[in-house]
């Protein structure tokens, strides 16, 4: 199986359990890994034989900038489901949601949830 990877997509959303997160919002980063066959796309040089990256970014943006959720786990699940629904060639999707400004009482580099879902 081949792979398409997008890393560090940045969006602004209002996800979180605390009212401040829902009111003020914060930055989220998204990494995506799609497993699918890219052989036809490569041999035929045909966009219709692969996943259009711009449409993939639209899905990620819709989820992160859309309806607020309490948990980034729910954001990841929603995104994985939408990707599998919209792109039938994708056999497996990995979604990592980073919440670099999570309300923690310490210094940290990142908070992230990573899931994999398949057909």
N, C-alpha and C positions, 0 to 999 in steps of 0.2 A: 504494500500500500504506500502511496506517495503522500506528501504533506504540503499544505499551504499554511504559512504561519504569518500572523500579524502581531506585532508586539508594541506595547506602549500607547495604544489608542487612548486619547484623553477626552473626557467628557465631564460635564458638571451635572450633578444630580442631588436629590433630596432624600436619600435613603438613610435609615438609621432608626434606632429605638428611642433616641432622645429628641425632645421637642426642638432643641437648638439645631439639630441636624436637619430636621424637617423644615424649619423656618429659614435657616441661613444657607443650607446646602453645602456642598464641598466637591472637591476634585475626586474623580475616580479614574483609574487606568485599567485597561482591558488588554489581555493577551489571548489570542485565539490560535488554536492548532486544529486544522481540518485534515482528516485522513480520507483519501479518495484516490481513484486512479486518474493520473494525469497523462497517461500514455496517448490517448486520442488527441488531447489538446496539443501535446508536444509534436506529434507526428503531423497533424493537420493544421497547426497554427490557427486554431479556431476558438474564439472566446466562448462560444456556446458549448464547448466540450469541457469547460472548467467552471470555477466559481468566480464571478466578477467581484473583485475586491471592493469596489465602490458600493455594490449592493450589500456586501457583507458588513461594511462599516455602517451603512444605513440601519441595519438590524441592530447592531450594537448600540448605536446612538439612540434609537427608539426606546430601547430597554432602559439604558442608564438615564436618559433625560425624560423618560416617561413616568408612569405612575410610581410614586414612592413606595418602597418596601421597607420593612423593619430590618431585614437581614440581607447581607451581600450574598449569602447562600441562595436566597430566593431570586436575587438578580441573576446569578449564574445559571440557575435552573431555567428561568424564563428565557434567557439568551440561548442556551443550548437547545431548548425545545424549538424555538423559532428558527434557528439555523437548520436543524434537521427537517423541520416542516417545509421551509422555503427552498432548500437546496437538496433535491433528491439524490444527487450523485455522492453526497457526503455520507460516508459509512460511520465515521466516529468524529466527535468534536470534543476538544478540550477548551475549557473556558477558565480563565483566571481573572478574578476581579480584585484589584488592589484598592485599598482605602488608606492612602498615605497620611491622611489627617484625622484618623480615627481618634475619638475622644478618650485617650488613655492618659493615665497619670504618671507618665514616664517618657523619656526620650526613646525613639525607636526609628528604624529605617522604613518599615513597611508592615502592613497587615494585609493578608490576602487569603482568598478562598480559591481553591483550584478543584474543578470537577472534570470528569470525562463521561460522556454519554454516547451510546451507539444505537444503531437501529436494532 
